[in-house]
């Protein structure tokens, strides 16, 4: 599959939208600033409203899902917490074609994740290796070898840190 995200365009499905939605959800926690959108119901509702995702639902349930998704894309500090999320997504027939449909904001995120996983994009979602960052990113490199969310910031900082340690030794 190519580094870009273009599969499904002929059907009207926007893979890039799904990638951006999933990244935004995975990054509702900001390690470097110590903030979490899911800490308060008001912030979660504002996040959902800002993306026109409909009903916000329970931020506690969203946190469990987010942390499990982050674990599945490589966050070493999160645990996979497989839970049944009944009623969050459903299958609908649209013009005779089965489609994932969301009941709420969390369902929209999970539907995006499911579509991306089914098309083989899941392995491109990663967590930045910088311990003080750990942001989720989508690896668009041809060989899927990116390590940091930003080479200019996290990668440069990590390489400079390693160089200083080697120079000291």
C-alpha positions in Angstrom: 0.0 0.0 0.0 1.3 3.5 -0.8 2.5 5.8 1.9 -0.3 8.2 1.2 -3.9 7.5 2.2 -6.0 7.3 -0.9 -7.8 3.9 -0.8 -11.6 4.2 -0.9 -11.8 7.6 -2.5 -14.0 6.3 -5.3 -16.7 5.3 -2.8 -16.8 8.7 -1.2 -15.0 7.6 2.0 -12.3 9.9 3.1 -9.4 7.9 4.6 -7.5 11.1 5.5 -10.5 12.3 7.6 -10.4 9.0 9.5 -6.6 9.3 10.0 -7.0 12.8 11.4 -9.9 11.9 13.6 -8.1 8.9 15.1 -4.9 10.9 15.7 -6.9 13.7 17.3 -8.5 11.1 19.6 -5.3 9.3 20.5 -3.7 12.7 21.3 -6.5 13.9 23.6 -3.8 13.3 26.3 -0.8 15.6 26.1 2.1 14.1 28.1 4.4 17.1 27.6 1.8 19.5 29.0 0.2 17.1 31.5 -3.3 17.7 30.1 -6.1 15.3 29.2 -9.3 16.3 27.4 -11.0 13.4 29.0 -10.4 14.7 32.5 -13.7 16.7 32.5 -17.0 16.1 30.8 -17.0 19.8 29.6 -13.7 19.5 27.8 -14.8 16.2 26.2 -18.0 17.7 25.0 -16.1 20.7 23.6 -13.7 18.3 21.8 -16.7 16.4 20.3 -18.6 19.5 19.3 -15.5 21.0 17.6 -15.4 18.0 15.3 -19.2 17.8 14.8 -19.4 14.2 16.1 -22.8 14.4 17.7 -23.4 13.0 21.2 -20.3 13.1 23.4 -21.1 10.2 25.7 -19.2 9.2 28.8 -15.6 10.5 29.0 -14.6 7.6 31.3 -15.6 5.1 28.6 -13.8 7.2 26.0 -10.6 7.2 28.2 -10.6 3.4 28.4 -11.0 3.1 24.7 -8.3 5.8 24.0 -5.8 4.1 26.4 -6.5 0.7 24.8 -6.0 2.1 21.3 -2.8 3.9 22.4 -1.5 0.6 23.8 -2.3 -1.2 20.5 -0.3 1.3 18.5 2.7 1.1 20.8 2.3 3.2 23.9 4.3 1.2 26.5 2.6 2.9 29.4 -0.9 1.9 28.5 -2.7 -1.4 28.8 -4.9 -3.1 26.3 -8.2 -3.3 28.0 -10.4 -5.3 25.6 -14.0 -4.5 26.5 -17.3 -5.0 24.7 -18.5 -1.7 23.6 -22.1 -2.6 22.7 -24.1 0.1 21.0 -21.2 2.2 20.0 -21.0 1.2 16.4 -23.5 -0.7 14.2 -23.7 -1.9 10.7 -26.3 -0.3 8.4 -27.2 -1.1 4.9 -26.9 2.1 2.7 -28.1 1.4 -0.8 -27.7 -2.3 -0.1 -24.0 -1.9 1.0 -23.1 -2.6 4.6 -21.6 0.5 6.3 -20.3 1.2 9.8 -22.5 3.7 11.5 -21.8 5.6 14.8 -24.2 6.1 17.6 -22.0 8.7 19.3 -18.6 10.3 19.2 -16.8 7.3 20.5 -18.6 5.2 17.8 -17.3 7.6 15.1 -13.8 7.2 16.4 -14.1 3.4 16.5 -15.7 3.2 13.1 -12.7 5.2 11.7 -10.3 2.9 13.5 -12.1 -0.2 12.1 -12.0 1.1 8.5 -8.3 2.0 8.7 -7.4 -1.4 10.3 -9.4 -3.3 7.7 -7.5 -1.5 4.9 -4.1 -2.2 6.4 -3.3 1.3 7.7 -3.2 0.3 11.4 0.6 -0.5 11.5 1.2 3.1 10.4 -0.1 4.5 13.6 2.7 4.9 16.2 3.6 6.5 19.4 6.6 8.9 19.4 9.6 7.3 21.0 10.5 10.5 22.9 9.7 9.7 26.5 8.6 13.3 27.2 6.3 13.4 24.2 4.6 10.1 23.4 2.3 11.7 20.8 0.5 9.5 18.3 1.4 10.0 14.7 0.7 8.4 11.3 3.9 7.1 9.7 3.8 8.1 6.0 7.3 7.0 5.2 7.6 4.4 2.5 9.3 1.8 4.7 7.3 2.6 7.9 10.4 3.4 9.8 9.6 6.7 11.5 10.4 6.7 15.2 9.4 10.3 16.3 6.4 12.4 15.7 8.7 15.2 14.5 12.3 14.7 13.4 12.8 18.5 13.8 11.7 18.5 17.5 11.7 15.1 19.2 14.1 13.3 16.9 16.6 16.2 17.0 16.3 16.4 20.8 16.9 12.7 21.2 19.8 12.6 18.8 21.4 15.6 20.6 20.9 13.9 24.0 22.5 10.7 22.7 25.5 12.7 21.2 26.1 14.5 24.5 26.0 11.2 26.4 28.6 9.6 24.0 30.8 12.8 24.2 30.8 12.6 28.0 31.9 9.0 27.9 
